[in-house]
Amino acid sequence: MTSPDILLAIWFSPSFPVGAFAYSHGLEWAVETGDVRDAATLADWLGDLLRAGGARNDCILFAQGWRAARAADQDGLRAVNELALALAPSAERRLETTQQGGSFLDAIVASWPHPLVEACAPALQPQPAWPVAVALASAAHEIPLRRACESFALAFVANLVSAAVRLGPIGQTQGQQTLRALSADVAALGAMAAQSNLDDLGGACVMADIASMRHETQYSRLFRS
């Protein structure tokens, strides 16, 4: 059996075909308007998402999906997936979660098959949400919940740091410094999510949600969200 650490490293690597590089979670609009303009403002923006925004909610949904999958509860898994889709605040954010979720699930079924995935995957159709799809695979392959949540949160931050480097307000070294600065928040989110329930859902990152809406009509764009 492949170790959990190796599985997570593979699934969240740039080579895994989910297309995460194409999404900025509204960050492109924040850079365009100057709300994110350097390493400090980027760390503030991403830190808020981890503590009170979409990243936090996705990790809570991840945990609920993981528990439902471990219990082979297809109805529960379907309910979590539907909630994840309903919580997307814009068309682009819904595309972000469904395209990545669908691509991830397709790759898992083809390359990392497991009877539990095969049994429960239909519950996520026709639009698997990204955190729920990864939760299903993690539960099936017996990856501990907290470790999986931490890796999921880190992948979220790393992808947006990469987007910020490509957008120009920071360089690669500053990107690594930002990841270091947010590492404690990532670990804290993983620990919290592993103990969470649906009553813990909620957010206060209104500007990030607005950014995802404004990005839909942004004149010049590199990213799909």
Disulfide bonds with the S-S distance in Angstrom:
none
